[in-house]
Amino acid sequence: MLVREMTWRELAEKYNVSETMIAKYRKKAMAEMKELYLMREKTACCYLLD
């Protein structure tokens, strides 16, 4: 979506899913990215404090 600058409708058509599913996938991806950044932050803090 971000790399190819596609709209939700274009993504839905490309992957044969509804726009609602695109929204769900996006929400899940955002949650996963948030977790990854939290883990990265914790690791960086531990590294810097050691």
PyMOL commands that set and color helices and strands:
alter all, ss='L'
color gray80, all
select helices_A, chain A and resi 8-15+19-49
alter helices_A, ss='H'
color red, helices_A
deselect
rebuild
show_as cartoon
